[in-house]
Amino acid sequence: MKLIEEQHLSYQKIKTELILAQKSLTASKETIAEQNRSLQTLSEQIKKQNDVSRRRERQKVFWSVVGGVVVGLSAK
């Protein structure tokens, strides 16, 4: 009879540990999903910033060319 009680207690302990492990896994999955959303948002922000930087660089080159043409025409 004592062996059965010990086995039952062991079973209950293992069951409790499994439940805790499942909760921990679920929490980890939620954390990973949240981090993935944050990374996606950050990636989108970086892409937008890169687009702005490229546009500014193109504008800078354009106005440099325009300025050079104006100076060149003024020198004639």
Secondary structure as UniProt FT lines:
FT   HELIX           2..75
//
